[in-house]
Amino acid sequence: MILVTGGAGYIGSHAVKALLQKNCAVLVFDNLSAGHELAVPEGAVLVKGDLLDPGAIGEALQRYPVTLVMHFAAHSIVPESVQDPLLSYRNIAGTVNLLSAMRQAGVQRLVFSSTAAVYGEPVKLPIPEDHPLAPTNPYGQSKAWIETILAQLHRSTGLSYISLRYFNAAGADPEGELGEDHHPETHLIPLVLKTALGQRDKIYIYGRDYPTADGTAVRDYIHVTDLIEAHLLAMEVLQEERAVQGVYNLGHQRGYSVLEVINAARKVTGREIPAEPAPRRPGDPSILIAASEKIKRELGWRTRFTALDEIIATAWAWYRRHPGGY
Ligand SMILES: NC(=O)c1ccc[n+]([C@@H]2O[C@H](COP(=O)([O-])OP(=O)(O)OC[C@H]3O[C@@H](n4cnc5c(N)ncnc54)[C@H](O)[C@@H]3O)[C@@H](O)[C@H]2O)c1
């Protein structure tokens, strides 16, 4: 059985669906603080619990025959974590509780959801995995520290793990059943599409004076289906080999500017999408693009959604069917 923490959230729910399609038994552990019960695909067992409660996660791992964990659960709203860093640092506490419960239950395999935010302002582009880690916000710092904890456990207890550093996750289940429904929403593509739906008056463009072709910040958008494919490959390696330690970027090695995203969304939706310039947000790097050769070379990862229009079109299809979310 595969334990998916945060399996009621945006990316975790897509993982649950993919695992069920591969005939894996799935246990979801989620406190529903940001997730949705309706996002948990039918066929998975849902335990409502908080990773900050060591007893709850300990009990779940004692009760179900889990062999591998995909750990998505985290508070991940960056602006909130800048205001209240403990929101991010509690992710470390939750992860330590999870790792203790795994050790007690003899579960030694983990796929961890890390982030491009561990790198901070890049000194080299595209960003390779061995780029210095200098996070500029508590969220990125918490993920970097968790990676350190995982490396130490690997050395001392033989924990087998793969940490996947996602760049900007985007898009929705191509079958239209699952999508991104965050409150508050802070990600660009959902905000642009909610503007297209008329749920917001306009989209703010934070910074028009970055050293990029059109002056707006550039990010590497990766479709959630492709992210999950990487998790399935990581799972295979962890199941086939012992004492695995892997850290991989998940991105396309291709960036799009905020303006390019807005223009692509205008094309996909056929709607106007008013946009207004606003000052830069502190700590927002100008360009984040992943070097993504390592996972292609070592795990044979291939991406299905390479065009920005396609990524946006899957998200748009979901928002049109679910304008109020789940
Ligand atoms: N969305 C992105 O672009 C992106 C980029 C990089 C990394 N990540 C990471 O990927 C993971 C999933 O992101 P997402 O966008 O799906 O987030 P999400 O907020 O949609 O999902 C997280 C889920 O974890 C649950 N959760 C949070 N704290 C918990 C706790 N203490 N105990 C139990 N459940 C808890 C929430 O209820 C939610 O269902 C996170 O770890 C995030 O940091 C996301």
The ligand as a Gaussian input file, in Angstrom:
#p B3LYP/6-31G(d) Opt

LIG

0 1
 N        2.121000      23.697000      -6.420000
 C        3.385000      23.968000      -6.750000
 O        3.650000      24.669000      -7.739000
 C        4.520000      23.377000      -5.948000
 C        5.832000      23.705000      -6.313000
 C        6.877000      23.162000      -5.581000
 C        6.629000      22.301000      -4.532000
 N        5.347000      22.015000      -4.181000
 C        5.111000      21.107000      -3.048000
 O        4.251000      20.062000      -3.462000
 C        3.424000      19.645000      -2.376000
 C        1.975000      19.689000      -2.791000
 O        1.644000      21.000000      -3.228000
 P        0.152000      21.381000      -3.610000
 O        0.217000      22.561000      -4.494000
 O       -0.567000      20.164000      -4.040000
 O       -0.382000      21.869000      -2.179000
 P       -1.842000      21.707000      -1.538000
 O       -1.933000      22.730000      -0.466000
 O       -2.872000      21.696000      -2.609000
 O       -1.787000      20.253000      -0.896000
 C       -1.180000      19.997000       0.349000
 C       -2.100000      19.041000       1.097000
 O       -1.478000      18.732000       2.354000
 C       -2.454000      18.831000       3.379000
 N       -1.741000      19.175000       4.610000
 C       -1.067000      20.318000       4.866000
 N       -0.537000      20.276000       6.097000
 C       -0.859000      19.061000       6.623000
 C       -0.598000      18.428000       7.866000
 N        0.094000      19.034000       8.831000
 N       -1.092000      17.189000       8.071000
 C       -1.833000      16.559000       7.117000
 N       -2.107000      17.114000       5.926000
 C       -1.629000      18.354000       5.689000
 C       -3.433000      19.891000       2.914000
 O       -4.726000      19.755000       3.483000
 C       -3.458000      19.644000       1.407000
 O       -4.460000      18.715000       1.046000
 C        3.764000      20.570000      -1.210000
 O        4.678000      19.912000      -0.374000
 C        4.410000      21.756000      -1.878000
 O        5.312000      22.392000      -1.028000
 C        4.276000      22.532000      -4.863000

